[in-house]
Amino acid sequence: MNSFFSKVCVLIGLFFAPLAVSQESSSRELDTLTLQLRWLPQAQFMGYYVAETLGLYEKEGLAVTILPGGPGVEPSELLSSGTSDVAVEWLSSALESRERGHQPVNVAQILQQSSLMIICKK
């Protein structure tokens, strides 16, 4: 199933690629930004890739590098070490990072329902 979503992402990117190429590029210097994903490229990250393909980052003055995640990749740790500027992370992992003394800033929760459930004894 992941293979299917990867192919869909590629197809959508290829469909929109001519639009990005036809846009005029600005001569201004771009600010660099590194985005660390939680997992390997798949449909949940499609918005980041489509924005890259459409040249939306460049239009806003950003040169964005998207780093894939995967097994053994801890976005919160890479963010804290300065390897990445922005990280896609589960709220619970970000809270654990804060407990370890790091200071991540929660910019947005892009879910219809909370990804965090807290339970306790009555």
Secondary structure, DSSP 8 states (H G I E B T S, - for coil): -HHHHHHHHHHHHHHHHHHHHHS----S--EEEEEE-SSSS-GGGHHHHHHHHTTHHHHTTEEEEEE---TT--HHHHHHHTS-SEE---HHHHHHHHHTT----------SS-S-------
